[in-house]
Amino acid sequence: RSRARLRMTTYRGTPSATMIYDQLPINDVFRRIHADSVLGVMDYKGMAQPFFFILHRQPTMNPVSA
């Protein structure tokens, strides 16, 4: 059962991927910084200012061949 949806929205004039939560008044907006990082902005209804965060992709470990 889903708890959120991912949609494209326009945030501050730029198309952005946005996670829209079903039961919370929160939109998390994501913009690519580079191949392994995205900038996130949590826009919570009633907040004076949005909360900014950065998500980094963790490197995957290659299995060792036996």
All heavy atoms as TSV, in Angstrom:
chain	resi	resn	atom	element	x	y	z
A	1	ARG	N	N	0.834	-1.176	0.000
A	1	ARG	CA	C	0.000	0.000	0.000
A	1	ARG	C	C	0.881	1.242	0.000
A	1	ARG	O	O	1.770	1.388	0.825
A	1	ARG	CB	C	-0.879	-0.054	1.249
A	1	ARG	CG	C	-1.934	0.965	1.284
A	1	ARG	CD	C	-2.799	0.697	2.464
A	1	ARG	NE	N	-2.754	1.850	3.336
A	1	ARG	CZ	C	-3.748	2.232	4.071
A	1	ARG	NH1	N	-4.832	1.515	4.123
A	1	ARG	NH2	N	-3.658	3.287	4.803
A	2	SER	N	N	0.617	2.127	-0.921
A	2	SER	CA	C	1.483	3.305	-1.048
A	2	SER	C	C	1.211	4.318	0.062
A	2	SER	O	O	0.115	4.373	0.628
A	2	SER	CB	C	1.295	3.972	-2.407
A	2	SER	OG	O	0.090	4.700	-2.436
A	3	ARG	N	N	2.207	5.078	0.381
A	3	ARG	CA	C	2.104	6.152	1.382
A	3	ARG	C	C	2.460	7.501	0.773
A	3	ARG	O	O	2.309	8.527	1.414
A	3	ARG	CB	C	3.035	5.876	2.553
A	3	ARG	CG	C	2.839	4.529	3.175
A	3	ARG	CD	C	2.102	4.664	4.435
A	3	ARG	NE	N	1.973	3.318	5.005
A	3	ARG	CZ	C	1.051	3.017	5.841
A	3	ARG	NH1	N	0.194	3.912	6.229
A	3	ARG	NH2	N	0.962	1.802	6.306
A	4	ALA	N	N	2.976	7.473	-0.475
A	4	ALA	CA	C	3.368	8.699	-1.158
A	4	ALA	C	C	3.420	8.434	-2.661
A	4	ALA	O	O	3.440	7.289	-3.095
A	4	ALA	CB	C	4.726	9.163	-0.661
A	5	ARG	N	N	3.446	9.520	-3.414
A	5	ARG	CA	C	3.566	9.430	-4.875
A	5	ARG	C	C	4.715	10.310	-5.315
A	5	ARG	O	O	5.020	11.323	-4.673
A	5	ARG	CB	C	2.283	9.943	-5.541
A	5	ARG	CG	C	1.077	9.116	-5.239
A	5	ARG	CD	C	-0.136	9.828	-5.804
A	5	ARG	NE	N	-0.266	11.135	-5.166
A	5	ARG	CZ	C	-1.274	11.488	-4.388
A	5	ARG	NH1	N	-2.249	10.656	-4.165
A	5	ARG	NH2	N	-1.316	12.671	-3.845
A	6	LEU	N	N	5.338	9.963	-6.419
A	6	LEU	CA	C	6.399	10.773	-7.000
A	6	LEU	C	C	5.847	11.402	-8.277
A	6	LEU	O	O	5.369	10.682	-9.171
A	6	LEU	CB	C	7.617	9.897	-7.303
A	6	LEU	CG	C	8.916	10.611	-7.573
A	6	LEU	CD1	C	9.321	11.491	-6.399
A	6	LEU	CD2	C	10.013	9.606	-7.862
A	7	ARG	N	N	5.888	12.725	-8.339
A	7	ARG	CA	C	5.346	13.459	-9.484
A	7	ARG	C	C	6.304	14.571	-9.868
A	7	ARG	O	O	7.066	15.060	-9.041
A	7	ARG	CB	C	3.997	14.121	-9.132
A	7	ARG	CG	C	2.911	13.166	-8.732
A	7	ARG	CD	C	2.315	12.501	-9.956
A	7	ARG	NE	N	1.142	11.729	-9.619
A	7	ARG	CZ	C	1.150	10.424	-9.428
A	7	ARG	NH1	N	2.259	9.756	-9.528
A	7	ARG	NH2	N	0.049	9.769	-9.136
A	8	MET	N	N	6.238	15.003	-11.101
A	8	MET	CA	C	6.959	16.192	-11.529
A	8	MET	C	C	6.095	17.407	-11.206
A	8	MET	O	O	4.899	17.420	-11.505
A	8	MET	CB	C	7.264	16.146	-13.031
A	8	MET	CG	C	8.273	15.079	-13.413
A	8	MET	SD	S	9.877	15.255	-12.604
A	8	MET	CE	C	10.469	16.776	-13.326
A	9	THR	N	N	6.693	18.391	-10.554
A	9	THR	CA	C	6.017	19.650	-10.251
A	9	THR	C	C	6.972	20.784	-10.609
A	9	THR	O	O	8.139	20.563	-10.910
A	9	THR	CB	C	5.634	19.765	-8.757
A	9	THR	OG1	O	6.823	19.780	-7.969
A	9	THR	CG2	C	4.717	18.632	-8.325
A	10	THR	N	N	6.469	21.996	-10.563
A	10	THR	CA	C	7.314	23.167	-10.748
A	10	THR	C	C	7.524	23.792	-9.383
A	10	THR	O	O	6.567	24.180	-8.714
A	10	THR	CB	C	6.657	24.175	-11.710
A	10	THR	OG1	O	6.447	23.520	-12.957
A	10	THR	CG2	C	7.539	25.392	-11.915
A	11	TYR	N	N	8.777	23.845	-8.953
A	11	TYR	CA	C	9.121	24.422	-7.654
A	11	TYR	C	C	10.059	25.593	-7.905
A	11	TYR	O	O	11.128	25.411	-8.497
A	11	TYR	CB	C	9.787	23.378	-6.750
A	11	TYR	CG	C	10.077	23.875	-5.355
A	11	TYR	CD1	C	9.060	23.991	-4.424
A	11	TYR	CD2	C	11.364	24.226	-4.980
A	11	TYR	CE1	C	9.314	24.455	-3.144
A	11	TYR	CE2	C	11.636	24.679	-3.699
A	11	TYR	CZ	C	10.603	24.793	-2.787
A	11	TYR	OH	O	10.867	25.250	-1.519
A	12	ARG	N	N	9.639	26.776	-7.518
A	12	ARG	CA	C	10.409	28.007	-7.735
A	12	ARG	C	C	10.828	28.156	-9.188
A	12	ARG	O	O	11.957	28.493	-9.516
A	12	ARG	CB	C	11.604	28.069	-6.797
A	12	ARG	CG	C	11.183	28.135	-5.345
A	12	ARG	CD	C	12.334	28.365	-4.432
A	12	ARG	NE	N	11.838	28.435	-3.049
A	12	ARG	CZ	C	12.551	28.894	-2.047
A	12	ARG	NH1	N	13.772	29.311	-2.244
A	12	ARG	NH2	N	12.036	28.909	-0.842
A	13	GLY	N	N	9.881	27.825	-10.091
A	13	GLY	CA	C	10.080	28.042	-11.518
A	13	GLY	C	C	10.829	26.959	-12.269
A	13	GLY	O	O	11.061	27.098	-13.470
A	14	THR	N	N	11.211	25.864	-11.585
A	14	THR	CA	C	11.978	24.797	-12.233
A	14	THR	C	C	11.262	23.460	-12.086
A	14	THR	O	O	10.874	23.104	-10.972
A	14	THR	CB	C	13.383	24.695	-11.598
A	14	THR	OG1	O	14.039	25.957	-11.718
A	14	THR	CG2	C	14.219	23.637	-12.280
A	15	PRO	N	N	11.078	22.704	-13.182
A	15	PRO	CA	C	10.488	21.367	-13.051
A	15	PRO	C	C	11.348	20.503	-12.127
A	15	PRO	O	O	12.572	20.471	-12.268
A	15	PRO	CB	C	10.495	20.819	-14.471
A	15	PRO	CG	C	10.590	22.025	-15.348
A	15	PRO	CD	C	11.391	23.033	-14.572
A	16	SER	N	N	10.697	19.832	-11.178
A	16	SER	CA	C	11.416	19.058	-10.163
A	16	SER	C	C	10.634	17.806	-9.807
A	16	SER	O	O	9.403	17.813	-9.820
A	16	SER	CB	C	11.597	19.896	-8.894
A	16	SER	OG	O	12.209	21.131	-9.168
A	17	ALA	N	N	11.346	16.740	-9.463
A	17	ALA	CA	C	10.698	15.527	-8.946
A	17	ALA	C	C	10.218	15.839	-7.533
A	17	ALA	O	O	10.957	16.412	-6.730
A	17	ALA	CB	C	11.672	14.369	-8.931
A	18	THR	N	N	8.977	15.477	-7.228
A	18	THR	CA	C	8.394	15.796	-5.928
A	18	THR	C	C	7.712	14.573	-5.341
A	18	THR	O	O	6.916	13.923	-6.013
A	18	THR	CB	C	7.372	16.938	-6.053
A	18	THR	OG1	O	8.016	18.067	-6.648
A	18	THR	CG2	C	6.790	17.327	-4.711
A	19	MET	N	N	8.034	14.260	-4.087
A	19	MET	CA	C	7.352	13.197	-3.363
A	19	MET	C	C	6.211	13.844	-2.573
A	19	MET	O	O	6.446	14.726	-1.739
A	19	MET	CB	C	8.288	12.455	-2.419
A	19	MET	CG	C	7.622	11.232	-1.805
A	19	MET	SD	S	8.731	10.245	-0.794
A	19	MET	CE	C	9.990	9.807	-1.971
A	20	ILE	N	N	4.993	13.412	-2.869
A	20	ILE	CA	C	3.797	13.959	-2.242
A	20	ILE	C	C	3.229	12.882	-1.334
A	20	ILE	O	O	2.835	11.805	-1.803
A	20	ILE	CB	C	2.760	14.377	-3.305
A	20	ILE	CG1	C	3.392	15.396	-4.266
A	20	ILE	CG2	C	1.500	14.914	-2.652
A	20	ILE	CD1	C	2.578	15.647	-5.506
A	21	TYR	N	N	3.198	13.148	-0.047
A	21	TYR	CA	C	2.751	12.163	0.940
A	21	TYR	C	C	1.229	12.146	1.036
A	21	TYR	O	O	0.577	13.186	0.972
A	21	TYR	CB	C	3.371	12.458	2.306
A	21	TYR	CG	C	4.869	12.286	2.287
A	21	TYR	CD1	C	5.707	13.348	1.964
A	21	TYR	CD2	C	5.444	11.056	2.544
A	21	TYR	CE1	C	7.079	13.187	1.922
A	21	TYR	CE2	C	6.817	10.885	2.501
A	21	TYR	CZ	C	7.625	11.959	2.193
A	21	TYR	OH	O	8.979	11.793	2.135
A	22	ASP	N	N	0.666	10.945	1.201
A	22	ASP	CA	C	-0.781	10.782	1.242
A	22	ASP	C	C	-1.408	11.366	2.515
A	22	ASP	O	O	-2.455	11.988	2.455
A	22	ASP	CB	C	-1.161	9.301	1.147
A	22	ASP	CG	C	-0.804	8.695	-0.195
A	22	ASP	OD1	O	-0.624	9.450	-1.175
A	22	ASP	OD2	O	-0.693	7.468	-0.261
A	23	GLN	N	N	-0.793	11.152	3.655
A	23	GLN	CA	C	-1.402	11.511	4.929
A	23	GLN	C	C	-0.731	12.695	5.634
A	23	GLN	O	O	-1.098	13.023	6.757
A	23	GLN	CB	C	-1.388	10.306	5.879
A	23	GLN	CG	C	-2.091	9.080	5.329
A	23	GLN	CD	C	-3.570	9.311	5.092
A	23	GLN	OE1	O	-4.229	9.960	5.894
A	23	GLN	NE2	N	-4.092	8.795	3.991
A	24	LEU	N	N	0.277	13.306	5.004
A	24	LEU	CA	C	1.017	14.397	5.637
A	24	LEU	C	C	1.031	15.626	4.736
A	24	LEU	O	O	1.104	15.486	3.513
A	24	LEU	CB	C	2.465	13.968	5.916
A	24	LEU	CG	C	2.652	12.759	6.826
A	24	LEU	CD1	C	4.109	12.328	6.818
A	24	LEU	CD2	C	2.197	13.090	8.235
A	25	PRO	N	N	1.013	16.820	5.313
A	25	PRO	CA	C	1.072	18.038	4.489
A	25	PRO	C	C	2.516	18.398	4.133
A	25	PRO	O	O	2.997	19.489	4.399
A	25	PRO	CB	C	0.435	19.082	5.398
A	25	PRO	CG	C	0.805	18.633	6.775
A	25	PRO	CD	C	0.776	17.111	6.722
A	26	ILE	N	N	3.233	17.415	3.544
A	26	ILE	CA	C	4.646	17.583	3.213
A	26	ILE	C	C	4.864	17.247	1.743
A	26	ILE	O	O	4.344	16.259	1.243
A	26	ILE	CB	C	5.532	16.639	4.059
A	26	ILE	CG1	C	5.409	16.956	5.537
A	26	ILE	CG2	C	6.996	16.726	3.617
A	26	ILE	CD1	C	6.108	15.946	6.430
A	27	ASN	N	N	5.659	18.084	1.078
A	27	ASN	CA	C	6.168	17.782	-0.255
A	27	ASN	C	C	7.683	17.798	-0.162
A	27	ASN	O	O	8.265	18.774	0.318
A	27	ASN	CB	C	5.722	18.824	-1.282
A	27	ASN	CG	C	4.246	18.738	-1.577
A	27	ASN	OD1	O	3.611	17.732	-1.335
A	27	ASN	ND2	N	3.693	19.819	-2.100
A	28	ASP	N	N	8.337	16.720	-0.597
A	28	ASP	CA	C	9.789	16.681	-0.690
A	28	ASP	C	C	10.146	16.863	-2.159
A	28	ASP	O	O	9.750	16.059	-3.005
A	28	ASP	CB	C	10.350	15.348	-0.186
A	28	ASP	CG	C	10.283	15.215	1.320
A	28	ASP	OD1	O	10.261	16.251	2.016
A	28	ASP	OD2	O	10.273	14.075	1.816
A	29	VAL	N	N	10.884	17.925	-2.441
A	29	VAL	CA	C	11.264	18.269	-3.806
A	29	VAL	C	C	12.726	17.900	-4.005
A	29	VAL	O	O	13.556	18.175	-3.137
A	29	VAL	CB	C	11.054	19.782	-4.056
A	29	VAL	CG1	C	11.451	20.159	-5.468
A	29	VAL	CG2	C	9.607	20.167	-3.779
A	30	PHE	N	N	13.047	17.271	-5.153
A	30	PHE	CA	C	14.398	16.789	-5.408
A	30	PHE	C	C	14.932	17.357	-6.716
A	30	PHE	O	O	14.220	17.365	-7.718
A	30	PHE	CB	C	14.423	15.260	-5.504
A	30	PHE	CG	C	13.897	14.586	-4.276
A	30	PHE	CD1	C	12.585	14.119	-4.232
A	30	PHE	CD2	C	14.694	14.429	-3.164
A	30	PHE	CE1	C	12.096	13.495	-3.100
A	30	PHE	CE2	C	14.206	13.804	-2.021
A	30	PHE	CZ	C	12.905	13.341	-1.990
A	31	ARG	N	N	16.196	17.808	-6.660
A	31	ARG	CA	C	16.888	18.260	-7.864
A	31	ARG	C	C	18.272	17.638	-7.890
A	31	ARG	O	O	18.966	17.592	-6.879
A	31	ARG	CB	C	17.018	19.776	-7.893
A	31	ARG	CG	C	15.690	20.451	-8.076
A	31	ARG	CD	C	15.855	21.862	-8.491
A	31	ARG	NE	N	14.578	22.550	-8.406
A	31	ARG	CZ	C	14.453	23.835	-8.197
A	31	ARG	NH1	N	15.530	24.587	-8.055
A	31	ARG	NH2	N	13.263	24.384	-8.142
A	32	ARG	N	N	18.669	17.174	-9.055
A	32	ARG	CA	C	19.961	16.516	-9.226
A	32	ARG	C	C	21.103	17.521	-9.106
A	32	ARG	O	O	21.084	18.575	-9.733
A	32	ARG	CB	C	19.991	15.856	-10.599
A	32	ARG	CG	C	21.199	15.048	-10.854
A	32	ARG	CD	C	21.073	14.400	-12.197
A	32	ARG	NE	N	22.245	13.580	-12.448
A	32	ARG	CZ	C	22.394	12.848	-13.495
A	32	ARG	NH1	N	21.459	12.810	-14.419
A	32	ARG	NH2	N	23.481	12.137	-13.654
A	33	ILE	N	N	22.082	17.194	-8.274
A	33	ILE	CA	C	23.302	17.989	-8.171
A	33	ILE	C	C	24.318	17.433	-9.161
A	33	ILE	O	O	24.899	18.163	-9.951
A	33	ILE	CB	C	23.881	17.946	-6.737
A	33	ILE	CG1	C	22.893	18.570	-5.753
A	33	ILE	CG2	C	25.221	18.656	-6.681
A	33	ILE	CD1	C	23.283	18.397	-4.301
A	34	HIS	N	N	24.550	16.130	-9.092
A	34	HIS	CA	C	25.362	15.398	-10.065
A	34	HIS	C	C	24.931	13.944	-10.014
A	34	HIS	O	O	23.931	13.612	-9.369
A	34	HIS	CB	C	26.873	15.589	-9.858
A	34	HIS	CG	C	27.376	15.265	-8.496
A	34	HIS	ND1	N	27.533	13.987	-8.029
A	34	HIS	CD2	C	27.771	16.076	-7.487
A	34	HIS	CE1	C	27.997	14.019	-6.792
A	34	HIS	NE2	N	28.145	15.271	-6.440
A	35	ALA	N	N	25.637	13.074	-10.686
A	35	ALA	CA	C	25.191	11.683	-10.872
A	35	ALA	C	C	24.909	10.947	-9.569
A	35	ALA	O	O	24.051	10.073	-9.533
A	35	ALA	CB	C	26.224	10.910	-11.686
A	36	ASP	N	N	25.583	11.295	-8.492
A	36	ASP	CA	C	25.435	10.551	-7.241
A	36	ASP	C	C	24.831	11.348	-6.097
A	36	ASP	O	O	24.850	10.895	-4.951
A	36	ASP	CB	C	26.798	9.994	-6.807
A	36	ASP	CG	C	27.309	8.946	-7.778
A	36	ASP	OD1	O	26.484	8.168	-8.288
A	36	ASP	OD2	O	28.520	8.920	-8.035
A	37	SER	N	N	24.304	12.542	-6.369
A	37	SER	CA	C	23.734	13.358	-5.288
A	37	SER	C	C	22.524	14.148	-5.774
A	37	SER	O	O	22.494	14.604	-6.918
A	37	SER	CB	C	24.766	14.351	-4.750
A	37	SER	OG	O	25.870	13.685	-4.208
A	38	VAL	N	N	21.554	14.306	-4.886
A	38	VAL	CA	C	20.413	15.176	-5.162
A	38	VAL	C	C	20.202	16.119	-3.982
A	38	VAL	O	O	20.472	15.771	-2.831
A	38	VAL	CB	C	19.103	14.398	-5.435
A	38	VAL	CG1	C	19.196	13.585	-6.701
A	38	VAL	CG2	C	18.698	13.554	-4.265
A	39	LEU	N	N	19.747	17.322	-4.297
A	39	LEU	CA	C	19.357	18.286	-3.286
A	39	LEU	C	C	17.891	18.055	-2.994
A	39	LEU	O	O	17.086	17.907	-3.921
A	39	LEU	CB	C	19.570	19.713	-3.797
A	39	LEU	CG	C	19.008	20.823	-2.920
A	39	LEU	CD1	C	19.785	20.912	-1.611
A	39	LEU	CD2	C	19.041	22.154	-3.654
A	40	GLY	N	N	17.532	18.008	-1.728
A	40	GLY	CA	C	16.145	17.850	-1.327
A	40	GLY	C	C	15.675	19.057	-0.554
A	40	GLY	O	O	16.443	19.679	0.183
A	41	VAL	N	N	14.409	19.394	-0.746
A	41	VAL	CA	C	13.782	20.482	-0.005
A	41	VAL	C	C	12.484	19.944	0.571
A	41	VAL	O	O	11.628	19.471	-0.162
A	41	VAL	CB	C	13.486	21.694	-0.921
A	41	VAL	CG1	C	12.797	22.794	-0.135
A	41	VAL	CG2	C	14.738	22.213	-1.580
A	42	MET	N	N	12.364	19.979	1.902
A	42	MET	CA	C	11.114	19.577	2.538
A	42	MET	C	C	10.259	20.820	2.721
A	42	MET	O	O	10.629	21.757	3.428
A	42	MET	CB	C	11.362	18.942	3.906
A	42	MET	CG	C	10.060	18.557	4.604
A	42	MET	SD	S	10.292	18.024	6.304
A	42	MET	CE	C	10.943	16.389	6.031
A	43	ASP	N	N	9.133	20.826	2.035
A	43	ASP	CA	C	8.181	21.929	2.122
A	43	ASP	C	C	7.009	21.441	2.958
A	43	ASP	O	O	6.190	20.648	2.492
A	43	ASP	CB	C	7.745	22.335	0.717
A	43	ASP	CG	C	6.888	23.580	0.704
A	43	ASP	OD1	O	6.814	24.270	1.734
A	43	ASP	OD2	O	6.288	23.852	-0.351
A	44	TYR	N	N	6.978	21.848	4.208
A	44	TYR	CA	C	5.965	21.400	5.167
A	44	TYR	C	C	5.009	22.554	5.423
A	44	TYR	O	O	5.451	23.659	5.755
A	44	TYR	CB	C	6.661	20.979	6.462
A	44	TYR	CG	C	5.760	20.382	7.512
A	44	TYR	CD1	C	5.417	19.048	7.470
A	44	TYR	CD2	C	5.269	21.156	8.554
A	44	TYR	CE1	C	4.607	18.480	8.430
A	44	TYR	CE2	C	4.450	20.604	9.523
A	44	TYR	CZ	C	4.120	19.273	9.458
A	44	TYR	OH	O	3.308	18.723	10.409
A	45	LYS	N	N	3.731	22.306	5.256
A	45	LYS	CA	C	2.743	23.361	5.428
A	45	LYS	C	C	2.863	23.974	6.824
A	45	LYS	O	O	2.872	23.272	7.827
A	45	LYS	CB	C	1.333	22.786	5.231
A	45	LYS	CG	C	0.258	23.829	5.193
A	45	LYS	CD	C	-1.070	23.197	4.849
A	45	LYS	CE	C	-2.142	24.242	4.713
A	45	LYS	NZ	N	-3.395	23.659	4.264
A	46	GLY	N	N	3.003	25.281	6.875
A	46	GLY	CA	C	3.114	25.981	8.147
A	46	GLY	C	C	4.540	26.305	8.567
A	46	GLY	O	O	4.743	27.071	9.511
A	47	MET	N	N	5.551	25.742	7.886
A	47	MET	CA	C	6.949	26.051	8.212
A	47	MET	C	C	7.293	27.455	7.721
A	47	MET	O	O	6.873	27.862	6.640
A	47	MET	CB	C	7.911	25.068	7.534
A	47	MET	CG	C	7.959	23.704	8.143
A	47	MET	SD	S	9.076	22.580	7.250
A	47	MET	CE	C	10.657	23.227	7.713
A	48	ALA	N	N	8.093	28.174	8.506
A	48	ALA	CA	C	8.521	29.508	8.095
A	48	ALA	C	C	9.456	29.431	6.897
A	48	ALA	O	O	9.394	30.259	5.992
A	48	ALA	CB	C	9.202	30.217	9.257
A	49	GLN	N	N	10.348	28.426	6.894
A	49	GLN	CA	C	11.288	28.228	5.802
A	49	GLN	C	C	11.384	26.736	5.507
A	49	GLN	O	O	11.247	25.913	6.414
A	49	GLN	CB	C	12.673	28.748	6.171
A	49	GLN	CG	C	12.725	30.231	6.388
A	49	GLN	CD	C	14.139	30.694	6.709
A	49	GLN	OE1	O	15.061	29.899	6.823
A	49	GLN	NE2	N	14.306	31.992	6.852
A	50	PRO	N	N	11.657	26.369	4.243
A	50	PRO	CA	C	11.816	24.944	3.924
A	50	PRO	C	C	13.084	24.380	4.549
A	50	PRO	O	O	14.022	25.111	4.875
A	50	PRO	CB	C	11.880	24.913	2.403
A	50	PRO	CG	C	12.278	26.288	2.001
A	50	PRO	CD	C	11.798	27.217	3.071
A	51	PHE	N	N	13.120	23.053	4.719
A	51	PHE	CA	C	14.275	22.331	5.254
A	51	PHE	C	C	15.035	21.747	4.074
A	51	PHE	O	O	14.474	21.012	3.269
A	51	PHE	CB	C	13.795	21.224	6.195
A	51	PHE	CG	C	14.887	20.363	6.729
A	51	PHE	CD1	C	15.698	20.808	7.761
A	51	PHE	CD2	C	15.122	19.108	6.198
A	51	PHE	CE1	C	16.717	20.013	8.259
A	51	PHE	CE2	C	16.136	18.300	6.694
A	51	PHE	CZ	C	16.938	18.765	7.726
A	52	PHE	N	N	16.320	22.073	3.950
A	52	PHE	CA	C	17.156	21.605	2.843
A	52	PHE	C	C	18.015	20.429	3.300
A	52	PHE	O	O	18.488	20.411	4.434
A	52	PHE	CB	C	18.078	22.723	2.351
A	52	PHE	CG	C	17.335	23.847	1.683
A	52	PHE	CD1	C	16.800	24.879	2.435
A	52	PHE	CD2	C	17.176	23.869	0.312
A	52	PHE	CE1	C	16.107	25.927	1.827
A	52	PHE	CE2	C	16.486	24.904	-0.311
A	52	PHE	CZ	C	15.951	25.930	0.461
A	53	PHE	N	N	18.221	19.454	2.403
A	53	PHE	CA	C	19.077	18.310	2.708
A	53	PHE	C	C	19.684	17.780	1.413
A	53	PHE	O	O	19.223	18.104	0.325
A	53	PHE	CB	C	18.298	17.204	3.435
A	53	PHE	CG	C	17.074	16.720	2.693
A	53	PHE	CD1	C	17.142	15.605	1.881
A	53	PHE	CD2	C	15.858	17.378	2.828
A	53	PHE	CE1	C	16.021	15.144	1.202
A	53	PHE	CE2	C	14.724	16.921	2.163
A	53	PHE	CZ	C	14.804	15.810	1.350
A	54	ILE	N	N	20.753	17.007	1.544
A	54	ILE	CA	C	21.415	16.396	0.391
A	54	ILE	C	C	21.432	14.885	0.581
A	54	ILE	O	O	21.736	14.402	1.679
A	54	ILE	CB	C	22.853	16.922	0.220
A	54	ILE	CG1	C	22.822	18.414	-0.096
A	54	ILE	CG2	C	23.588	16.167	-0.891
A	54	ILE	CD1	C	24.184	19.066	-0.203
A	55	LEU	N	N	21.058	14.170	-0.461
A	55	LEU	CA	C	21.111	12.707	-0.461
A	55	LEU	C	C	22.240	12.260	-1.373
A	55	LEU	O	O	22.354	12.734	-2.512
A	55	LEU	CB	C	19.792	12.122	-0.959
A	55	LEU	CG	C	18.545	12.479	-0.161
A	55	LEU	CD1	C	17.301	11.931	-0.855
A	55	LEU	CD2	C	18.640	11.962	1.247
A	56	HIS	N	N	23.098	11.377	-0.851
A	56	HIS	CA	C	24.218	10.840	-1.628
A	56	HIS	C	C	23.991	9.351	-1.871
A	56	HIS	O	O	23.615	8.631	-0.954
A	56	HIS	CB	C	25.545	10.996	-0.868
A	56	HIS	CG	C	25.898	12.411	-0.564
A	56	HIS	ND1	N	26.461	13.252	-1.491
A	56	HIS	CD2	C	25.759	13.140	0.577
A	56	HIS	CE1	C	26.659	14.436	-0.933
A	56	HIS	NE2	N	26.244	14.389	0.318
A	57	ARG	N	N	24.261	8.914	-3.101
A	57	ARG	CA	C	24.182	7.494	-3.425
A	57	ARG	C	C	25.363	6.779	-2.767
A	57	ARG	O	O	26.504	7.226	-2.864
A	57	ARG	CB	C	24.235	7.292	-4.933
A	57	ARG	CG	C	24.076	5.846	-5.354
A	57	ARG	CD	C	24.327	5.644	-6.849
A	57	ARG	NE	N	23.806	6.700	-7.665
A	57	ARG	CZ	C	22.746	6.574	-8.481
A	57	ARG	NH1	N	22.105	5.429	-8.555
A	57	ARG	NH2	N	22.341	7.584	-9.208
A	58	GLN	N	N	25.082	5.674	-2.106
A	58	GLN	CA	C	26.143	4.876	-1.504
A	58	GLN	C	C	26.753	3.979	-2.572
A	58	GLN	O	O	26.031	3.380	-3.365
A	58	GLN	CB	C	25.587	4.007	-0.369
A	58	GLN	CG	C	25.102	4.801	0.817
A	58	GLN	CD	C	26.240	5.541	1.495
A	58	GLN	OE1	O	27.281	4.977	1.764
A	58	GLN	NE2	N	26.019	6.808	1.761
A	59	PRO	N	N	28.077	3.861	-2.591
A	59	PRO	CA	C	28.695	2.966	-3.572
A	59	PRO	C	C	28.287	1.524	-3.310
A	59	PRO	O	O	28.144	1.122	-2.159
A	59	PRO	CB	C	30.196	3.155	-3.369
A	59	PRO	CG	C	30.360	3.937	-2.126
A	59	PRO	CD	C	29.039	4.511	-1.733
A	60	THR	N	N	28.063	0.782	-4.371
A	60	THR	CA	C	27.720	-0.626	-4.220
A	60	THR	C	C	28.982	-1.440	-4.142
A	60	THR	O	O	29.984	-1.123	-4.764
A	60	THR	CB	C	26.848	-1.122	-5.390
A	60	THR	OG1	O	27.570	-0.917	-6.595
A	60	THR	CG2	C	25.530	-0.378	-5.442
A	61	MET	N	N	28.925	-2.490	-3.368
A	61	MET	CA	C	30.082	-3.382	-3.249
A	61	MET	C	C	29.952	-4.467	-4.304
A	61	MET	O	O	28.901	-5.088	-4.427
A	61	MET	CB	C	30.157	-3.978	-1.861
A	61	MET	CG	C	30.377	-2.935	-0.797
A	61	MET	SD	S	30.677	-3.653	0.823
A	61	MET	CE	C	32.180	-4.539	0.534
A	62	ASN	N	N	31.010	-4.679	-5.060
A	62	ASN	CA	C	31.016	-5.738	-6.066
A	62	ASN	C	C	31.318	-7.072	-5.393
A	62	ASN	O	O	32.259	-7.170	-4.611
A	62	ASN	CB	C	32.052	-5.447	-7.144
A	62	ASN	CG	C	31.700	-4.208	-7.954
A	62	ASN	OD1	O	30.524	-3.917	-8.138
A	62	ASN	ND2	N	32.689	-3.491	-8.407
A	63	PRO	N	N	30.523	-8.092	-5.680
A	63	PRO	CA	C	30.813	-9.393	-5.094
A	63	PRO	C	C	32.151	-9.929	-5.615
A	63	PRO	O	O	32.512	-9.710	-6.766
A	63	PRO	CB	C	29.654	-10.273	-5.532
A	63	PRO	CG	C	29.022	-9.567	-6.677
A	63	PRO	CD	C	29.365	-8.108	-6.537
A	64	VAL	N	N	32.861	-10.594	-4.762
A	64	VAL	CA	C	34.150	-11.171	-5.134
A	64	VAL	C	C	33.906	-12.484	-5.858
A	64	VAL	O	O	33.135	-13.331	-5.398
A	64	VAL	CB	C	35.025	-11.409	-3.870
A	64	VAL	CG1	C	36.337	-12.060	-4.250
A	64	VAL	CG2	C	35.236	-10.098	-3.139
A	65	SER	N	N	34.542	-12.645	-7.000
A	65	SER	CA	C	34.381	-13.890	-7.762
A	65	SER	C	C	35.124	-15.017	-7.065
A	65	SER	O	O	36.239	-14.832	-6.599
A	65	SER	CB	C	34.935	-13.725	-9.182
A	65	SER	OG	O	34.214	-12.710	-9.856
A	66	ALA	N	N	34.499	-16.169	-6.996
A	66	ALA	CA	C	35.144	-17.332	-6.322
A	66	ALA	C	C	35.789	-18.224	-7.346
A	66	ALA	O	O	35.484	-18.279	-8.477
A	66	ALA	CB	C	34.121	-18.097	-5.543
